[in-house]
Amino acid sequence: MSLHEEQITCPYCWELITLFIDPSESQTYTEDCFVCCRPILVSSEVNGEHIAVQVTQEDLGF
């Protein structure tokens, strides 16, 4: 199984960063920004071959 590469914009520092998403299941988790080190809440929804990724500041939630 290979990971899905997704480009997102950090909701804190607005830098473009790359996340690697597990395509085997939908999940919500926290990952630190590689630039500013602040916690990003990541939600990935897997529907067959389609993967939708949403991000927000951890303290705001979805």
DSSP file (Angstrom, degrees, kcal/mol; ACC not computed):
  #  RESIDUE AA STRUCTURE BP1 BP2  ACC     N-H-->O    O-->H-N    N-H-->O    O-->H-N    TCO  KAPPA ALPHA  PHI   PSI    X-CA   Y-CA   Z-CA
    1    1 A M              0   0    0      0, 0.0     2,-0.3     0, 0.0    23,-0.0   0.000 360.0 360.0 360.0 133.3    0.0    0.0    0.0
    2    2 A S        -     0   0    0      1,-0.0     2,-0.2    21,-0.0     0, 0.0  -0.813 360.0-112.8-108.1 151.9    1.3    3.4   -0.9
    3    3 A L        -     0   0    0     -2,-0.3     2,-0.5    19,-0.1    19,-0.2  -0.501  26.6-118.2 -81.1 150.3    0.4    6.7    0.8
    4    4 A H  E     -A   21   0A   0     17,-3.4    17,-3.6    -2,-0.2     2,-0.5  -0.773  24.2-138.9 -88.6 128.0   -1.6    9.4   -0.9
    5    5 A E  E     -A   20   0A   0     -2,-0.5     2,-0.4    15,-0.2    15,-0.2  -0.781  24.6-178.8 -91.5 126.9    0.4   12.7   -1.3
    6    6 A E  E     -A   19   0A   0     13,-2.8    13,-3.1    -2,-0.5     2,-0.5  -0.991  20.5-144.4-131.9 127.1   -1.8   15.8   -0.6
    7    7 A Q  E     +A   18   0A   0     -2,-0.4     2,-0.3    11,-0.2    11,-0.2  -0.787  30.4 170.4 -88.5 126.9   -0.7   19.5   -0.8
    8    8 A I  E     -A   17   0A   0      9,-2.9     9,-2.9    -2,-0.5     2,-0.5  -0.886  33.9-120.0-131.1 163.8   -2.4   21.6    1.9
    9    9 A T  E     -A   16   0A   0     -2,-0.3     7,-0.2     7,-0.2     6,-0.1  -0.925  34.7-116.0-104.5 127.4   -2.1   25.2    3.2
   10   10 A C     >  -     0   0    0      5,-2.7     4,-1.4    -2,-0.5    47,-0.1  -0.408  16.2-141.8 -60.9 130.2   -1.2   25.4    6.9
   11   11 A P  T  4 S+     0   0    0      0, 0.0    46,-0.2     0, 0.0    -1,-0.2   0.492  97.0  41.6 -75.3  -0.8   -4.2   27.2    8.6
   12   12 A Y  T  4 S+     0   0    0      3,-0.1    -2,-0.0    26,-0.1    45,-0.0   0.813 130.3  16.2-105.0 -58.2   -1.7   29.0   10.9
   13   13 A C  T  4 S-     0   0    0      2,-0.1    -3,-0.0    25,-0.1    -4,-0.0   0.510  90.1-131.1-101.0  -6.4    1.3   30.2    8.8
   14   14 A W     <  +     0   0    0     -4,-1.4     2,-0.2     1,-0.2     0, 0.0   0.603  55.2 146.0  67.3  14.8   -0.3   29.8    5.3
   15   15 A E        -     0   0    0     -6,-0.1    -5,-2.7     1,-0.1     2,-0.5  -0.564  54.8-114.5 -79.5 147.3    2.7   27.9    3.9
   16   16 A L  E     +A    9   0A   0     -7,-0.2     2,-0.3    -2,-0.2    -7,-0.2  -0.721  45.4 171.9 -81.2 123.3    2.1   25.1    1.4
   17   17 A I  E     -A    8   0A   0     -9,-2.9    -9,-2.9    -2,-0.5     2,-0.5  -0.885  29.4-120.4-131.1 163.2    3.1   21.8    2.9
   18   18 A T  E     -A    7   0A   0     -2,-0.3     2,-0.3   -11,-0.2   -11,-0.2  -0.896  22.5-168.6-108.1 130.9    2.7   18.1    1.8
   19   19 A L  E     -A    6   0A   0    -13,-3.1   -13,-2.8    -2,-0.5     2,-0.6  -0.867  16.5-139.7-111.2 150.8    0.9   15.5    3.9
   20   20 A F  E     -A    5   0A   0     -2,-0.3     2,-0.4   -15,-0.2   -15,-0.2  -0.953  23.5-160.3-112.9 114.2    1.0   11.8    3.3
   21   21 A I  E     -A    4   0A   0    -17,-3.6   -17,-3.4    -2,-0.6    32,-0.0  -0.766  19.9-125.5-102.2 135.0   -2.5   10.3    3.8
   22   22 A D    >   -     0   0    0     -2,-0.4     3,-0.8   -19,-0.2   -19,-0.1  -0.695  21.1-162.7 -74.8 114.0   -3.3    6.6    4.4
   23   23 A P  T 3  S+     0   0    0      0, 0.0    -1,-0.1     0, 0.0     3,-0.1   0.435  72.4  82.9 -81.8   2.7   -5.7    5.7    1.6
   24   24 A S  T 3  S+     0   0    0      1,-0.2     2,-0.3   -23,-0.0   -21,-0.0   0.727 102.4   3.0 -80.9 -20.5   -7.0    2.6    3.3
   25   25 A E  S <  S-     0   0    0     -3,-0.8    -1,-0.2    22,-0.0     2,-0.2  -0.993  75.1 -99.0-160.7 155.9   -9.6    4.3    5.6
   26   26 A S        +     0   0    0     -2,-0.3     2,-0.3    20,-0.2    19,-0.2  -0.528  52.1 163.2 -72.9 144.5  -11.1    7.7    6.6
   27   27 A Q  E     -B   44   0B   0     17,-2.0    17,-3.2    -2,-0.2     2,-0.4  -0.993  35.6-141.3-159.5 161.3   -9.6    9.2    9.7
   28   28 A T  E     +B   43   0B   0     -2,-0.3     2,-0.3    15,-0.2    15,-0.2  -0.999  37.5 146.6-127.1 130.3   -9.1   12.4   11.7
   29   29 A Y  E     -B   42   0B   0     13,-2.5    13,-3.5    -2,-0.4     2,-0.4  -0.953  43.4-107.0-155.2 169.5   -5.8   13.1   13.4
   30   30 A T  E     +B   41   0B   0     -2,-0.3     2,-0.4    11,-0.2    11,-0.2  -0.893  31.2 176.8-108.0 135.3   -3.4   15.9   14.4
   31   31 A E  E     -B   40   0B   0      9,-2.6     9,-2.4    -2,-0.4     2,-0.2  -0.999  28.1-121.7-136.9 134.8   -0.2   16.6   12.5
   32   32 A D  E     -B   39   0B   0     -2,-0.4     2,-0.1     7,-0.2     6,-0.1  -0.501  32.3-107.2 -75.8 142.3    2.3   19.4   13.3
   33   33 A C     >  -     0   0    0      5,-2.4     4,-1.2    -2,-0.2    -1,-0.1  -0.466  19.4-139.3 -64.8 137.3    3.1   21.9   10.5
   34   34 A F  T  4 S+     0   0    0     -2,-0.1    -1,-0.1     2,-0.1    -2,-0.0   0.663  99.5  40.5 -72.7 -16.2    6.6   21.3    9.2
   35   35 A V  T  4 S+     0   0    0      3,-0.1    -1,-0.1   -20,-0.1    -3,-0.0   0.897 131.9  15.7 -97.3 -56.8    7.2   25.1    9.0
   36   36 A C  T  4 S-     0   0    0      2,-0.1    -2,-0.1   -21,-0.1    -4,-0.0   0.524  89.1-132.9-102.2  -7.1    5.6   26.6   12.1
   37   37 A C     <  +     0   0    0     -4,-1.2    -3,-0.1     1,-0.2    -5,-0.1   0.617  56.1 141.1  67.2  15.4    5.2   23.5   14.3
   38   38 A R        -     0   0    0      1,-0.1    -5,-2.4    -6,-0.1     2,-0.4  -0.606  60.5 -96.5 -87.9 153.0    1.6   24.3   15.2
   39   39 A P  E     -B   32   0B   0      0, 0.0    19,-1.8     0, 0.0     2,-0.5  -0.542  36.6-163.8 -78.0 122.2   -1.0   21.4   15.5
   40   40 A I  E     -BC  31  57B   0     -9,-2.4    -9,-2.6    -2,-0.4     2,-0.6  -0.894  14.7-138.2-104.3 128.8   -3.1   21.0   12.4
   41   41 A L  E     -BC  30  56B   0     15,-2.6    15,-1.6    -2,-0.5     2,-0.4  -0.792  25.3-164.7 -85.8 121.8   -6.3   18.9   12.6
   42   42 A V  E     -BC  29  55B   0    -13,-3.5   -13,-2.5    -2,-0.6     2,-0.5  -0.916  11.7-172.8-114.3 131.6   -6.5   16.7    9.5
   43   43 A S  E     -BC  28  54B   0     11,-2.7    11,-2.6    -2,-0.4     2,-0.5  -0.989   4.1-172.6-123.0 123.2   -9.7   14.9    8.3
   44   44 A S  E     -BC  27  53B   0    -17,-3.2   -17,-2.0    -2,-0.5     2,-0.6  -0.970   5.5-164.5-118.4 128.2   -9.4   12.5    5.4
   45   45 A E  E     - C   0  52B   0      7,-2.9     7,-2.5    -2,-0.5     2,-0.5  -0.949   7.6-160.1-111.5 116.8  -12.5   10.9    3.8
   46   46 A V  E     + C   0  51B   0     -2,-0.6     2,-0.3     5,-0.2   -20,-0.2  -0.865  16.9 169.5-102.5 125.0  -11.8    7.9    1.6
   47   47 A N  E >   - C   0  50B   0      3,-3.0     3,-1.9    -2,-0.5     2,-0.4  -0.798  65.7 -65.1-134.8  89.4  -14.5    7.0   -0.9
   48   48 A G  T 3  S-     0   0    0     -2,-0.3    -1,-0.1     1,-0.3     0, 0.0  -0.552 118.6 -13.6  68.2-121.2  -13.2    4.4   -3.3
   49   49 A E  T 3  S+     0   0    0     -2,-0.4     2,-0.4    -3,-0.1    -1,-0.3   0.590 120.8  91.9 -87.3 -12.6  -10.4    6.0   -5.3
   50   50 A H  E <   -C   47   0B   0     -3,-1.9    -3,-3.0     2,-0.0     2,-0.5  -0.700  53.8-172.2 -90.1 132.3  -11.4    9.6   -4.2
   51   51 A I  E     -C   46   0B   0     -2,-0.4     2,-0.5    -5,-0.2    -5,-0.2  -0.982   3.8-165.3-125.2 119.7   -9.8   11.1   -1.1
   52   52 A A  E     -C   45   0B   0     -7,-2.5    -7,-2.9    -2,-0.5     2,-0.4  -0.905   7.6-166.2-104.8 129.0  -11.0   14.4    0.3
   53   53 A V  E     -C   44   0B   0     -2,-0.5     2,-0.4    -9,-0.2    -9,-0.2  -0.961   7.5-178.6-120.4 130.5   -8.8   16.1    2.8
   54   54 A Q  E     -C   43   0B   0    -11,-2.6   -11,-2.7    -2,-0.4     2,-0.3  -0.956   5.0-170.3-122.8 144.7   -9.8   19.0    5.1
   55   55 A V  E     +C   42   0B   0     -2,-0.4     2,-0.3   -13,-0.2   -13,-0.2  -0.970  11.3 159.2-133.8 151.5   -7.5   20.9    7.5
   56   56 A T  E     -C   41   0B   0    -15,-1.6   -15,-2.6    -2,-0.3     2,-0.2  -0.952  51.6 -70.1-155.4 170.6   -8.2   23.4   10.3
   57   57 A Q  E >>  -C   40   0B   0     -2,-0.3     3,-1.6   -17,-0.2     4,-1.3  -0.497  48.1-124.2 -65.5 137.2   -6.5   24.8   13.4
   58   58 A E  T 34 S+     0   0    0    -19,-1.8     3,-0.3     1,-0.3    -1,-0.1   0.862 108.2  53.0 -55.5 -40.8   -6.6   22.1   16.1
   59   59 A D  T 34 S+     0   0    0    -20,-0.2    -1,-0.3     1,-0.2   -19,-0.1   0.635 105.6  55.4 -74.2 -12.4   -8.4   24.2   18.6
   60   60 A L  T <4 S-     0   0    0     -3,-1.6    -1,-0.2     1,-0.0    -2,-0.2   0.809  88.8-168.9 -86.5 -32.1  -11.2   25.1   16.2
   61   61 A G     <        0   0    0     -4,-1.3    -4,-0.1    -3,-0.3    -2,-0.1   0.036 360.0 360.0  66.7 178.8  -12.2   21.5   15.3
   62   62 A F              0   0    0     -6,-0.1    -1,-0.2    -4,-0.1    -4,-0.0   0.390 360.0 360.0-103.4 360.0  -14.5   20.5   12.5
